Amino acid sequence: MRIEIIHRLGREFLSIAGEAPELGDPEAEADALFSRFGEVLSAHGLGLENTIRSRIWAADSEARTACSAARTRTLSGPARAATSSYIAPDHLDSAARVAMDLIALHPAPGEEKTVTEQDPPHTVIKRLTVGALLVLPGMSCHEGGPIENQAKDILGRITVCLGEAGSGWSDVCDVTFVHERSVRHHDIFAAFRRETEEMPAHMALLPAEGYSRQGPLLEIETMAIMPR
């Protein structure tokens, strides 16, 4: 398990990345991994309610679905957070079928995590805020098609979501592109530059082999610091 304390943007984040124990049942593996995450959070004075993002890496579609179900049970109520889930067997080094990343935030005095749900509510939230920090869940294209079209659709919807929260691309500090392995990085960045001229301080590209449904080639996770 990798544990990082990250000081960025004047805030302290706790990043945990771990591979589940080999139990043969992906939902049981996810439950065991969340138990270990809870212990790490507690050791740092935090709890699951401080989670702002969780990311699933699964060996196959069945494991992704099972892990997602376990996460929905576990990250409920005040622990609701921005989520994403991917099929990425190369992400796993053992025979375990599930790995996860979790990011938690040490709140400043008086800050509360506020979750805005979809209308109607869905397993995936619309956004969350902690003070000026805005976190969007992973977003992919529902229509499929060429990468250029998918990227344009996703980035356009992110622009709308940022605007609804009173923010914009100039406030975005972190973007993660999780792309199907055949997608060229050049095409992702070209689509990004067509949407905005802003360049966030941190941009990452991570490969995957599948998503929550067939058709997507790209999913984008976004975080911003909103103007006060």
C-alpha positions as CSV (number, residue, x, y, z in Angstrom):
1,M,0.0,0.0,0.0
2,R,1.3,3.5,-0.9
3,I,0.5,6.3,1.5
4,E,1.3,9.9,0.6
5,I,0.7,13.1,2.5
6,I,0.5,15.8,-0.1
7,H,0.6,19.6,0.5
8,R,-0.9,21.4,-2.5
9,L,-2.9,24.6,-2.9
10,G,-2.4,25.4,0.7
11,R,-4.2,22.2,1.7
12,E,-3.2,18.8,3.1
13,F,-4.4,15.7,1.2
14,L,-3.9,12.1,2.2
15,S,-3.5,9.8,-0.9
16,I,-3.8,6.0,-0.4
17,A,-3.3,3.4,-3.1
18,G,-3.6,-0.2,-2.5
19,E,-4.2,-3.7,-3.9
20,A,-6.7,-5.9,-2.2
21,P,-5.7,-9.2,-0.5
22,E,-6.2,-12.3,-2.7
23,L,-9.6,-13.6,-1.5
24,G,-11.1,-14.9,-4.8
25,D,-14.2,-12.8,-4.4
26,P,-13.9,-9.2,-5.7
27,E,-16.6,-7.8,-3.4
28,A,-14.9,-9.3,-0.4
29,E,-11.6,-8.0,-1.6
30,A,-13.0,-4.5,-1.9
31,D,-14.5,-4.7,1.6
32,A,-11.1,-5.8,3.0
33,L,-9.3,-3.0,1.2
34,F,-11.8,-0.4,2.5
35,S,-11.1,-1.8,6.0
36,R,-7.4,-1.2,5.5
37,F,-8.1,2.3,4.1
38,G,-10.2,3.1,7.2
39,E,-7.3,2.1,9.5
40,V,-4.9,4.3,7.5
41,L,-7.3,7.3,7.6
42,S,-7.8,6.8,11.4
43,A,-4.1,6.8,12.0
44,H,-3.9,10.2,10.3
45,G,-6.9,11.7,12.2
46,L,-9.3,11.2,9.4
47,G,-12.3,9.0,8.5
48,L,-14.1,7.8,5.3
49,E,-16.2,10.9,5.6
50,N,-13.2,12.9,4.6
51,T,-12.9,11.1,1.3
52,I,-13.1,13.4,-1.7
53,R,-12.3,10.9,-4.5
54,S,-12.0,7.2,-5.0
55,R,-10.9,5.3,-8.1
56,I,-11.3,1.6,-8.8
57,W,-8.9,-0.5,-10.8
58,A,-10.4,-3.9,-11.6
59,A,-9.1,-7.0,-13.3
60,D,-12.3,-7.4,-15.4
61,S,-15.9,-6.2,-15.8
62,E,-17.3,-8.5,-13.1
63,A,-14.7,-7.3,-10.5
64,R,-15.4,-3.7,-11.4
65,T,-19.1,-4.1,-10.9
66,A,-18.6,-6.0,-7.6
67,C,-16.1,-3.4,-6.3
68,S,-18.4,-0.6,-7.3
69,A,-21.2,-2.2,-5.3
70,A,-19.0,-2.5,-2.2
71,R,-18.0,1.1,-2.6
72,T,-21.6,2.3,-2.9
73,R,-22.3,0.5,0.4
74,T,-19.2,1.9,2.1
75,L,-19.0,5.4,0.9
76,S,-22.5,6.4,1.8
77,G,-24.0,9.3,3.7
78,P,-21.3,11.8,4.7
79,A,-18.7,9.5,3.0
80,R,-20.2,10.1,-0.5
81,A,-17.4,11.3,-2.8
82,A,-16.4,11.8,-6.4
83,T,-15.9,8.3,-8.0
84,S,-14.6,6.6,-11.1
85,S,-14.0,2.9,-12.0
86,Y,-11.9,1.2,-14.6
87,I,-11.0,-2.2,-16.0
88,A,-7.2,-2.3,-15.9
89,P,-5.7,-5.7,-15.2
90,D,-2.1,-4.4,-15.8
91,H,-2.6,-2.2,-12.7
92,L,-2.6,-5.4,-10.6
93,D,0.6,-7.1,-9.6
94,S,-1.0,-10.1,-7.7
95,A,-3.9,-12.5,-8.3
96,A,-6.2,-10.0,-6.5
97,R,-9.0,-8.7,-8.8
98,V,-9.4,-5.3,-7.2
99,A,-7.2,-2.2,-6.4
100,M,-8.3,1.3,-5.4
101,D,-7.0,4.8,-5.0
102,L,-8.5,7.0,-2.3
103,I,-7.9,10.7,-1.7
104,A,-9.0,12.4,1.6
105,L,-8.7,16.0,2.6
106,H,-7.9,17.5,6.0
107,P,-10.6,20.1,6.3
108,A,-9.8,23.6,7.6
109,P,-11.6,24.7,10.8
110,G,-15.3,25.4,10.0
111,E,-15.2,23.7,6.6
112,E,-17.8,21.1,5.7
113,K,-18.0,18.7,2.7
114,T,-21.0,19.4,0.6
115,V,-22.2,16.9,-1.9
116,T,-24.5,17.9,-4.8
117,E,-26.4,14.9,-6.1
118,Q,-27.6,14.3,-9.6
119,D,-31.3,14.9,-10.4
120,P,-32.6,12.3,-9.9
121,P,-30.0,10.9,-7.5
122,H,-27.6,8.4,-9.0
123,T,-24.7,6.2,-7.7
124,V,-22.4,8.9,-9.1
125,I,-22.6,12.4,-7.5
126,K,-22.7,15.6,-9.5
127,R,-20.0,17.4,-7.6
128,L,-18.6,18.0,-4.1
129,T,-17.1,21.0,-2.4
130,V,-15.0,21.5,0.7
131,G,-14.6,25.2,1.2
132,A,-13.3,26.5,-2.1
133,L,-12.2,23.1,-3.4
134,L,-14.5,21.7,-6.1
135,V,-14.2,18.0,-7.1
136,L,-16.0,16.4,-10.1
137,P,-16.4,12.7,-10.6
138,G,-15.0,10.9,-13.6
139,M,-17.0,11.8,-16.7
140,S,-17.1,9.8,-19.9
141,C,-19.1,10.1,-23.2
142,H,-22.4,8.3,-23.3
143,E,-22.6,8.2,-27.1
144,G,-19.3,6.5,-27.9
145,G,-17.7,7.3,-31.3
146,P,-14.3,8.7,-32.3
147,I,-12.0,10.0,-29.6
148,E,-12.3,13.6,-30.9
149,N,-16.1,13.5,-30.5
150,Q,-15.9,11.8,-27.1
151,A,-13.4,14.3,-25.7
152,K,-15.4,17.3,-27.1
153,D,-18.6,15.9,-25.4
154,I,-16.9,15.3,-22.0
155,L,-15.0,18.6,-21.9
156,G,-18.1,20.5,-22.9
157,R,-20.1,18.9,-20.0
158,I,-17.3,19.6,-17.6
159,T,-17.4,23.3,-18.7
160,V,-21.2,23.3,-17.9
161,C,-20.6,21.6,-14.5
162,L,-17.9,24.1,-13.6
163,G,-20.2,27.0,-14.5
164,E,-23.0,25.6,-12.4
165,A,-20.7,25.6,-9.4
166,G,-19.7,29.2,-10.1
167,S,-16.3,28.2,-11.5
168,G,-14.5,27.8,-14.8
169,W,-11.4,26.4,-16.5
170,S,-9.2,29.2,-15.1
171,D,-9.9,27.7,-11.6
172,V,-9.1,24.1,-12.6
173,C,-5.9,22.9,-10.8
174,D,-5.9,19.2,-11.6
175,V,-7.1,17.1,-14.6
176,T,-6.7,13.3,-15.0
177,F,-7.4,11.7,-18.3
178,V,-7.9,8.0,-18.1
179,H,-7.7,6.7,-21.7
180,E,-8.1,3.5,-23.6
181,R,-4.6,2.3,-24.5
182,S,-5.0,2.9,-28.2
183,V,-5.8,6.6,-27.8
184,R,-3.0,8.9,-28.6
185,H,-2.0,11.5,-26.0
186,H,-1.7,14.1,-28.8
187,D,-5.4,13.7,-29.6
188,I,-6.4,14.2,-26.0
189,F,-4.4,17.4,-25.6
190,A,-5.6,18.7,-28.9
191,A,-9.2,18.3,-27.9
192,F,-8.4,19.9,-24.5
193,R,-6.9,23.0,-26.2
194,R,-9.9,23.3,-28.5
195,E,-12.1,23.6,-25.4
196,T,-9.9,26.0,-23.3
197,E,-6.6,27.8,-23.5
198,E,-6.1,27.4,-19.8
199,M,-3.4,25.0,-18.7
200,P,-4.0,23.4,-15.2
201,A,-1.0,23.1,-12.9
202,H,-1.3,19.3,-12.9
203,M,-2.4,17.1,-15.8
204,A,-2.0,13.3,-15.8
205,L,-2.8,10.6,-18.3
206,L,-3.5,7.0,-17.1
207,P,-4.2,4.0,-19.4
208,A,-7.2,1.6,-18.9
209,E,-8.8,-1.2,-20.9
210,G,-12.4,-0.6,-20.1
211,Y,-15.0,1.5,-18.3
212,S,-18.4,1.1,-16.6
213,R,-20.0,0.4,-20.0
214,Q,-18.8,-0.4,-23.5
215,G,-18.0,2.4,-26.0
216,P,-16.0,5.0,-24.0
217,L,-12.4,5.6,-24.9
218,L,-11.8,8.3,-22.3
219,E,-12.9,9.5,-18.8
220,I,-11.8,12.8,-17.3
221,E,-11.5,13.6,-13.5
222,T,-11.4,17.3,-12.6
223,M,-10.6,19.4,-9.5
224,A,-10.7,23.2,-9.1
225,I,-10.2,25.9,-6.6
226,M,-13.2,28.3,-6.8
227,P,-12.9,32.0,-6.4
228,R,-14.2,33.1,-3.0
